[in-house]
Amino acid sequence: MSPALVIAKREFLERVRTKWFAIVTVLGPILMIGLLVVPAVLANRRPSAVKVEIIDNTGKLGPALVPLFAASDWEAKVVPPTTTEDTELARIKHADINGFLTIPADAFAFDGSNDAVGKISYQGDNASSTSILIAVTKTVAAAMITMRATEAGMSPTQLKAIMIPPNLALVHTTGEKNGSNGMAVFAMGYVIMILLYISILLYGVAVMRSVVQEKTSRVIELMVATTKPRSLMAGKILGVGAVGLLQLSIWLLMALLTVKYREGLLGMFGVKGGGIDIPQLEIDQIAVALGYFVGGYFFFAAIYAAVGAMVSSEQDAQQAQAPVMMLIMIPMVSMQLVANDPRGTVAQVMTMVPFSSPILMPMRYLLGGASGAETLISMAILLGSTYLVVRAAAKIYRVGILLYGKRPGLKELVRWLRY
């Protein structure tokens, strides 16, 4: 067995046998099940009643709002228009109510641009909730539209026809007949992207810390005496990468099983039905995710190995890895640009660049934005770039692991690369 494989085996077994590997590997599937079950269980729970009071200066909108709020299980009550804001704020402070609605006398007025003049305001301890914002907006809008339509002479039948919301479905498709729920597809792609980001970053940093630990303890000097630095670096990257690949494979397998058997899983928690139509993970999608993990891991692990060889302490390593961290954060910041338009120019560019393609291309592929040819080209660019990075990192590693003291500057690094 070659020295690199011997070292890889040692690194692999050393990490797989630890309790933390078992804990983190188990926590991944538990988190996936939690992401599926917890929102469904919470959605099926009956929320506690929201207590709201209405200060109505129009004399007509408040009474119309009470039954509409009651339909949403809210406890609404109209209070005298002379009630002050301080009085209502005090009631919120003492938890007598959750909030209050202030309706000005000119709430139904318009200006020349057909914009409402009077501003209706809601103040409450739950005003930061998106669901409360949507509920208040929909309820007030429905009441005002109903009153305006009635005053205009519209019949109840006509009003009912106008108020019926459209039966709208957002289906994600790139030309196939059977598409999937748009939000579900995005959520699936987002989860895959997060898994890849965490895995690549976690195991890349593990390589750097392993190098720093061996260097500071002087163990590296004994290892270099029997093994070439290139084999040492290769073995370390292979061993740690094999651990990451095993863990990510387990996570993706659990994601596949969780999605496939979600109805039975939700049934165990008393939730009927399978919720939204979550798309099934296909074999090619899992293969793309694993392939880009391998490519992305080798790309960043080689850089982290070089960073570990350059420094002499854990503190120096934290500072030296900052540029690498910023590099790997770029695809995270650009995630929404790719998700919003997976077939657009930005998505095409970001998924061809080697430092961002390992994280963004699997999501873009899952969203149907990348063809097989584009995926192959992107993978070829990543592999070619990884080869160059690994060669450069090996040269830095060869010189840096036996040097201590001040961290090398840019000119010295260039000199190492020329050796």
JOPENOR-V809533 format. One record per residue. RES is the residue in one letter. PHI is phi in whole degrees, 0 to 359 (NA if undefined). PSI is psi in degrees with one decimal (999 if undefined). D_CENTER is the distance of its C-alpha to the mean C-alpha in Angstrom with 2 decimals. Layout:
BEGIN
RES/PHI/PSI/D_CENTER, RES/PHI/PSI/D_CENTER
END
This chain:
BEGIN
M/NA/134.7/41.45, S/292/155.1/40.37, P/304/-38.1/39.44, A/298/-42.0/35.86, L/289/-34.3/35.42, V/298/-45.7/37.16, I/294/-40.0/34.77, A/299/-43.0/31.76, K/298/-42.5/33.13, R/297/-45.9/33.64, E/297/-40.3/30.13, F/296/-54.0/28.68, L/295/-35.2/30.95, E/298/-35.3/30.65, R/271/-37.8/26.92, V/294/-31.1/26.90, R/279/-5.0/29.68, T/280/155.5/27.97, K/293/-34.7/26.86, W/295/-35.2/23.50, F/298/-45.6/22.69, A/297/-42.5/23.64, I/296/-48.9/21.75, V/294/-38.5/18.38, T/296/-38.5/19.00, V/285/-36.2/19.81, L/296/-32.5/17.00, G/302/-56.5/14.44, P/299/-37.2/16.19, I/297/-40.6/16.82, L/296/-41.3/13.19, M/298/-44.4/12.70, I/296/-39.2/15.89, G/297/-40.0/14.93, L/296/-28.2/11.85, L/274/-42.1/14.52, V/277/-47.4/17.50, V/302/-49.3/16.75, P/299/-37.1/15.70, A/293/-41.3/18.67, V/294/-43.2/21.00, L/295/-36.2/20.23, A/294/-27.8/20.74, N/271/-7.8/24.08, R/282/143.7/25.26, R/280/116.8/27.80, P/291/153.1/26.68, S/291/147.8/29.30, A/295/137.7/31.53, V/267/126.2/30.81, K/262/120.6/34.04, V/224/141.7/34.61, E/245/150.1/37.83, I/239/119.9/38.85, I/264/102.2/41.13, D/253/112.1/42.58, N/265/0.1/44.84, T/269/-24.1/45.33, G/80/2.3/47.10, K/221/-26.5/45.61, L/283/-37.0/41.80, G/304/-52.9/41.34, P/300/-30.2/43.30, A/287/-27.2/41.40, L/282/-29.4/38.03, V/303/-52.0/39.10, P/293/-30.4/39.23, L/291/-41.5/35.98, F/294/-37.2/34.16, A/297/-32.6/36.04, A/295/-22.1/34.68, S/260/16.7/31.20, D/65/29.6/32.71, W/264/148.1/32.95, E/261/100.4/36.14, A/250/143.1/37.33, K/214/136.5/40.66, V/273/128.0/42.50, V/252/161.9/44.10, P/303/143.4/46.95, P/295/-14.5/46.08, T/280/-6.3/47.87, T/298/130.4/45.16, T/274/160.3/43.80, E/296/-37.1/40.27, D/297/-37.1/41.17, T/297/-44.7/42.30, E/290/-38.1/39.05, L/297/-37.1/36.98, A/294/-37.6/39.21, R/293/-35.0/38.58, I/293/-42.6/34.81, K/300/-37.3/35.42, H/269/11.0/37.53, A/62/27.6/35.03, D/283/-33.3/37.63, I/224/164.5/35.25, N/271/-30.2/31.57, G/186/176.0/32.31, F/217/150.1/34.85, L/251/127.0/35.11, T/251/118.4/37.56, I/248/114.7/39.13, P/287/163.9/41.49, A/295/-28.5/44.80, D/261/30.2/43.80, A/298/-29.2/40.59, F/266/-0.3/42.10, A/282/157.7/43.48, F/232/154.0/42.42, D/258/-171.0/43.08, G/295/-23.8/44.26, S/265/14.9/40.82, N/65/25.3/40.18, D/261/144.9/37.66, A/294/139.0/38.04, V/274/-52.5/39.97, G/287/130.8/39.44, K/261/117.8/36.06, I/274/130.6/35.08, S/238/146.5/33.03, Y/238/127.2/31.25, Q/238/131.3/31.03, G/189/169.5/29.69, D/283/-4.3/27.82, N/243/14.9/25.11, A/291/-13.0/24.80, S/278/-7.9/21.29, S/279/130.2/20.14, T/296/-39.2/18.80, S/295/-36.9/20.76, I/293/-42.4/23.88, L/301/-46.0/23.62, I/295/-43.3/23.45, A/296/-45.8/26.25, V/296/-45.4/28.52, T/299/-47.3/28.13, K/295/-41.6/28.85, T/292/-46.9/31.73, V/295/-42.1/33.45, A/297/-42.0/33.11, A/296/-41.4/34.58, A/295/-43.2/37.44, M/292/-40.6/38.33, I/296/-40.8/38.28, T/297/-45.0/40.46, M/292/-40.0/42.95, R/294/-40.7/43.19, A/293/-38.5/43.73, T/294/-43.5/46.36, E/295/-26.3/48.17, A/277/-0.5/48.22, G/89/18.1/50.07, M/282/138.7/47.41, S/284/158.0/48.21, P/304/-36.6/45.98, T/294/-44.3/45.47, Q/296/-40.7/44.38, L/296/-42.1/42.08, K/298/-40.9/40.44, A/295/-35.9/39.90, I/288/-36.5/38.23, M/280/-13.7/35.94, I/293/121.9/34.61, P/288/153.8/30.96, P/290/147.3/30.18, N/272/88.8/28.89, L/254/134.7/25.91, A/232/129.4/23.54, L/262/110.5/20.72, V/247/124.4/20.96, H/272/124.0/18.99, T/206/149.9/21.56, T/245/27.7/22.75, G/124/-11.2/26.32, E/282/155.5/26.38, K/289/-43.9/28.21, N/261/94.3/25.89, G/273/-176.8/22.49, S/233/164.2/19.52, N/304/127.7/17.82, G/300/-45.6/15.75, M/292/-34.6/12.95, A/293/-41.1/13.02, V/297/-43.5/12.92, F/298/-44.0/9.89, A/299/-40.7/8.06, M/295/-45.6/9.71, G/296/-37.1/8.94, Y/295/-42.3/5.15, V/296/-43.9/6.04, I/299/-41.8/8.74, M/296/-42.7/7.26, I/296/-41.4/5.54, L/300/-43.4/8.99, L/293/-42.6/10.88, Y/300/-48.2/9.75, I/296/-43.8/10.64, S/294/-47.1/13.69, I/296/-44.7/15.06, L/293/-44.5/14.83, L/299/-47.2/16.16, Y/276/-24.2/19.03, G/295/-45.0/19.85, V/295/-33.7/20.43, A/298/-37.7/22.38, V/297/-45.8/24.70, M/298/-45.5/25.38, R/294/-35.5/26.16, S/295/-42.0/28.39, V/296/-45.5/30.31, V/297/-41.9/30.74, Q/298/-44.9/31.89, E/291/-32.1/34.45, K/287/-43.8/35.60, T/290/-28.6/36.19, S/272/-0.8/37.98, R/69/9.1/40.12, V/295/-30.4/39.35, I/300/-31.4/38.33, E/294/-37.7/41.97, L/290/-38.4/43.22, M/291/-39.5/40.66, V/293/-26.5/41.46, A/293/-23.2/45.12, T/246/-13.5/44.64, T/223/142.1/41.67, K/293/143.6/40.85, P/304/-37.4/37.90, R/297/-42.6/36.34, S/293/-36.6/36.55, L/297/-46.6/35.21, M/294/-43.4/32.08, A/298/-43.6/31.63, G/296/-40.8/32.11, K/295/-44.6/29.64, I/293/-42.4/26.89, L/296/-44.5/27.82, G/295/-48.3/28.00, V/293/-39.0/24.71, G/296/-36.4/23.02, A/296/-36.7/24.69, V/296/-46.1/23.21, G/297/-41.1/19.66, L/296/-41.1/20.49, L/297/-45.3/22.00, Q/294/-44.0/19.12, L/295/-36.8/16.52, S/298/-41.0/19.15, I/296/-42.9/19.49, W/297/-44.9/15.82, L/293/-36.7/15.83, L/297/-42.1/19.20, M/293/-36.3/18.14, A/297/-40.9/15.29, L/298/-46.0/18.14, L/290/-36.8/20.51, T/296/-43.2/18.29, V/292/-40.8/17.74, K/294/-39.9/21.41, Y/250/33.3/22.89, R/294/-34.4/20.66, E/296/-45.6/23.75, G/294/-36.2/25.79, L/294/-45.1/23.05, L/294/-33.5/22.60, G/297/-31.0/26.39, M/296/-22.9/26.74, F/254/14.9/25.17, G/79/17.0/27.37, V/258/120.2/24.97, K/276/142.6/26.83, G/80/170.6/25.37, G/259/12.2/22.14, G/72/-148.4/20.26, I/290/161.0/18.71, D/283/91.2/19.47, I/280/127.2/16.61, P/292/147.3/17.49, Q/284/141.5/18.89, L/283/126.7/17.60, E/268/160.2/20.51, I/300/-40.7/22.16, D/294/-33.0/21.78, Q/291/-40.5/17.98, I/294/-40.5/17.97, A/297/-40.9/20.60, V/296/-43.6/18.70, A/298/-44.9/15.66, L/292/-39.9/18.25, G/298/-43.0/20.32, Y/286/-26.8/17.75, F/296/-45.5/16.86, V/299/-49.5/20.61, G/296/-45.2/21.12, G/293/-37.8/18.30, Y/297/-48.0/19.32, F/297/-37.2/22.95, F/298/-52.1/22.26, F/279/-32.1/20.53, A/295/-36.7/22.57, A/296/-40.8/25.73, I/295/-43.8/24.80, Y/294/-35.1/24.01, A/296/-41.1/27.30, A/295/-40.0/29.15, V/297/-43.0/27.71, G/298/-35.9/28.83, A/287/-25.3/32.25, M/283/-26.8/32.68, V/255/168.5/32.42, S/240/1.2/34.65, S/206/163.2/32.59, E/296/-36.2/29.19, Q/296/-44.0/29.29, D/297/-36.3/30.01, A/296/-39.5/27.19, Q/298/-37.9/24.63, Q/284/-40.4/26.09, A/290/-25.7/26.55, Q/276/-4.1/22.98, A/304/-45.5/21.71, P/299/-36.0/22.13, V/293/-39.9/20.24, M/298/-42.6/17.28, M/295/-35.2/17.41, L/295/-43.2/17.71, I/282/-15.2/14.59, M/278/-20.3/12.63, I/302/-48.0/13.96, P/296/-30.3/11.76, M/294/-40.7/8.57, V/292/-32.3/10.62, S/271/1.9/11.82, M/305/-46.3/8.82, Q/294/-33.0/9.86, L/297/-39.0/13.40, V/287/-41.7/13.05, A/293/-35.6/11.36, N/290/-32.6/14.10, D/215/76.6/16.85, P/296/-15.2/16.25, R/251/10.8/20.03, G/277/175.7/20.61, T/296/-43.0/22.08, V/299/-44.0/19.11, A/296/-39.5/17.08, Q/296/-42.9/20.25, V/292/-48.3/20.81, M/296/-28.8/17.39, T/269/3.6/17.41, M/256/-23.4/20.96, V/289/129.2/20.58, P/297/-30.9/20.58, F/279/-12.9/18.28, S/247/-22.7/15.35, S/298/-36.4/16.30, P/298/-25.5/15.28, I/263/-37.9/11.54, L/267/-31.9/11.79, M/296/-42.1/14.80, P/301/-39.0/13.68, M/294/-44.7/11.09, R/297/-38.8/14.00, Y/295/-41.5/16.43, L/294/-33.1/14.80, L/282/-2.6/14.83, G/81/13.8/18.46, G/272/-11.7/18.54, A/241/131.4/20.08, S/280/169.9/23.50, G/299/-38.6/24.85, A/294/-43.3/26.86, E/296/-38.1/24.03, T/295/-42.1/22.08, L/295/-41.3/25.29, I/296/-45.0/25.95, S/299/-42.4/22.53, M/294/-38.2/23.04, A/296/-42.2/26.58, I/298/-42.6/25.58, L/296/-44.4/23.10, L/294/-41.3/25.85, G/296/-42.7/28.47, S/293/-37.6/26.55, T/296/-39.3/25.80, Y/300/-45.0/29.52, L/293/-40.6/30.48, V/294/-42.0/28.05, V/297/-41.2/29.28, R/296/-44.1/32.88, A/294/-42.0/32.40, A/296/-36.6/30.64, A/296/-37.3/33.49, K/292/-41.4/36.06, I/293/-40.8/34.41, Y/297/-41.5/34.00, R/301/-39.4/37.64, V/272/-40.1/39.01, G/287/-28.5/36.55, I/291/-18.8/36.60, L/253/7.8/40.25, L/253/139.4/40.10, Y/232/161.7/39.68, G/107/-138.0/39.83, K/293/140.1/38.48, R/293/137.0/35.33, P/294/147.2/36.43, G/273/-177.6/36.16, L/296/-42.4/35.20, K/297/-39.7/38.81, E/291/-37.6/39.16, L/298/-41.9/35.99, V/298/-38.5/37.46, R/294/-39.7/40.65, W/298/-38.8/38.96, L/292/-21.3/37.41, R/272/-10.2/40.94, Y/294/999/42.44
END
